[in-house]
């Protein structure tokens, strides 16, 4: 299956490597009408697509004993994402130097796989004259909220921690042995009567022996139907 979603590690690598080598800020973003970009095509999700998390040994999973959610809790939270969202992301260094901005259009929809409800994400990103695509699958697994993010045939798995208020989630890499660190929080808010997702996070990016820490900030607004 060719896929993408939330979130962002492999997108950062693809978009930021030229900027980091040049050690310079990106050129001004040339706006692209993302509403005219076709949705990424994908095959139907299968049970095999959801098998990656089960390949971990329990000791390899971050907070392995932290299976706290019911399927109903996970699906209720994920249902807030359903629909089409438009907005932008900005990537900067830890000292605030902006490296790249991206216009974004994101589509979330439910699909049933066996007895599991799966939230599919298909996203398109525009920066300058470059378009990038990615997909993700989010679902309940053994008391946990799991997201599998895939881009350019590379998959990374995250576990979500839902806030007690039910309006935000923090994503962290599932594999405790993962060498690179990242953390992202998505928060739902109402802004001027519109549903909005605010994204804040950081990513550790390696280039040879060099380690770079980057900030991610984003804002997505639900598109009018």
C-alpha positions in Angstrom: 0.0 0.0 0.0 1.3 3.4 -0.8 0.7 5.6 2.1 1.0 8.8 4.7 -0.1 11.1 8.3 0.3 12.8 11.2 3.2 13.2 11.5 6.1 14.5 10.2 9.5 12.9 10.8 10.2 11.8 7.3 8.6 14.9 5.8 11.1 16.9 7.8 14.0 15.0 6.5 12.9 15.3 2.9 12.2 19.0 3.0 14.9 20.2 5.4 18.0 18.5 4.2 18.7 21.1 1.4 18.1 24.0 3.8 20.4 22.5 6.5 23.2 22.0 4.0 22.8 25.5 2.7 22.6 26.8 6.2 20.1 29.4 5.0 16.4 30.2 5.4 14.0 29.0 2.7 12.8 31.3 0.0 9.3 32.9 0.3 6.6 30.3 -0.2 4.9 30.3 -3.5 1.2 29.6 -2.7 -0.3 26.6 -4.4 -4.1 26.0 -4.5 -4.1 22.6 -2.6 -7.8 22.2 -3.1 -7.0 21.4 -6.8 -4.5 18.8 -5.9 -6.0 15.3 -6.2 -6.3 13.1 -3.1 -3.5 10.6 -2.8 -4.7 7.2 -4.1 -4.4 4.2 -1.8 -5.5 0.6 -1.7 -7.9 -0.7 0.9 -6.3 -1.1 4.3 -5.7 -4.7 5.3 -5.0 -6.5 8.5 -1.3 -6.8 7.4 -1.1 -3.0 7.4 -1.8 -3.0 11.1 0.7 -5.7 12.0 3.8 -3.6 12.5 3.2 -2.7 16.2 2.6 -6.3 17.1 6.2 -7.2 16.0 7.7 -5.3 18.9 8.7 -7.2 22.0 7.1 -5.7 25.1 10.4 -4.4 26.4 10.9 -2.4 23.2 7.7 -0.4 23.6 7.8 2.9 25.4 5.6 2.7 28.5 4.8 -0.9 27.7 2.6 -1.3 30.8 0.6 1.9 30.0 -2.3 0.3 28.3 -5.0 2.7 29.6 -7.6 3.2 27.0 -10.7 1.4 25.8 -11.6 1.2 22.1 -14.5 3.6 22.7 -12.2 6.2 24.2 -9.7 6.0 21.3 -12.3 6.1 18.6 -14.2 9.0 20.3 -11.0 11.0 20.4 -9.9 10.2 16.8 -13.4 11.1 15.5 -12.5 14.7 16.1 -10.0 14.5 13.2 -12.6 13.3 10.5 -12.9 15.7 7.6 -10.7 17.9 5.5 -8.2 20.4 7.1 -6.2 23.2 5.5 -3.4 25.2 6.9 0.4 25.5 7.2 3.5 24.3 9.1 6.6 26.2 10.0 9.9 24.5 10.8 12.6 26.4 12.7 15.8 25.9 14.6 15.6 25.8 18.4 16.8 29.5 18.5 13.9 30.6 16.3 15.4 30.8 12.8 12.8 29.8 10.3 13.9 27.2 7.8 10.9 26.2 5.8 7.1 26.8 5.6 4.6 24.5 4.1 1.0 24.8 3.0 -1.0 21.7 3.8 -4.2 19.9 3.0 -5.1 16.9 5.2 -8.0 14.4 4.8 -9.1 12.0 7.6 -11.6 9.2 7.1 -12.7 6.0 8.9 -12.3 2.5 7.5 -13.2 -0.8 9.2 -10.5 -3.5 9.0 -11.7 -6.7 10.5 -13.1 -5.6 13.8 -10.8 -2.6 14.1 -11.8 1.0 13.3 -8.9 2.7 11.5 -8.5 6.4 10.9 -6.8 7.0 7.6 -4.9 10.2 6.9 -3.8 11.4 3.5 -1.9 14.6 3.3 -0.3 16.8 0.7 2.3 19.5 1.5 3.4 22.4 -0.7 6.6 24.3 -0.3 7.8 26.5 -3.1 7.1 24.5 -6.3 7.6 21.2 -4.5 4.7 18.8 -3.5 5.1 16.0 -1.0 2.6 13.3 0.1 2.3 11.1 3.2 -0.3 8.8 4.9 -1.0 7.4 8.3 -3.2 4.9 10.1 -4.4 5.5 13.6 -6.2 2.9 15.7 -6.7 1.2 19.1 -4.3 -1.6 20.0 -4.1 -3.4 23.4 -5.2 -0.3 25.4 -3.1 2.1 23.4 -3.6 4.7 20.7 -1.3 3.8 17.8 -0.3 5.8 14.7 1.7 4.3 11.9 3.2 7.0 9.6 4.6 6.1 6.2 6.3 8.2 3.6 8.5 7.0 0.7 8.1 3.4 1.9 9.5 4.1 5.3 7.3 3.5 8.3 7.6 4.9 11.9 5.2 4.0 14.7 4.0 6.4 17.5 2.0 6.0 20.6 -0.5 8.7 21.6 -1.2 9.9 25.1 -4.7 11.6 25.2 -5.1 14.5 27.6 -7.6 14.1 30.4 -9.6 16.9 28.9 -9.9 15.0 25.6 -8.8 18.0 23.5 -5.2 17.1 22.7 -2.8 14.2 22.2 1.0 13.9 22.5 2.7 11.6 20.1 6.0 9.8 20.9 8.0 7.2 19.0 6.8 3.7 20.2 10.1 1.9 20.0 12.2 2.6 23.1 15.3 1.7 21.2 14.7 4.4 18.5 17.9 6.4 18.2 16.2 9.6 17.1 13.8 11.4 19.4 10.7 13.4 18.6 7.5 14.6 20.3 4.5 16.3 18.9 1.3 17.6 20.5 -1.9 18.2 18.5 -4.6 20.4 20.3 -8.2 21.0 19.2 -9.5 24.5 19.7 -12.3 26.7 18.4 -11.1 29.9 16.8 -13.5 32.4 15.4 -16.2 29.8 15.3 -14.0 27.3 13.3 -12.5 24.1 14.5 -8.7 24.4 14.6 -5.8 22.0 15.3 -2.6 23.5 16.7 0.5 21.5 16.3 3.7 21.9 18.4 6.6 19.6 18.4 10.3 19.0 18.1 12.4 16.5 16.0 16.0 15.3 16.4 17.6 15.1 12.9 21.0 13.6 12.2 23.3 14.4 9.3 26.4 12.2 9.7 27.7 12.8 13.2 25.9 16.1 13.4 22.6 16.2 15.5 20.2 19.1 14.8 17.1 19.8 16.9 14.2 21.4 15.1 10.9 23.0 16.1 7.6 22.3 14.3 4.6 24.6 14.6 1.4 24.2 12.6 -2.2 25.4 12.4 -5.0 23.5 10.5 -8.5 24.7 10.1 -11.4 22.5 9.1 -12.3 23.3 5.5 -15.8 24.4 4.7 -18.0 21.6 3.3 
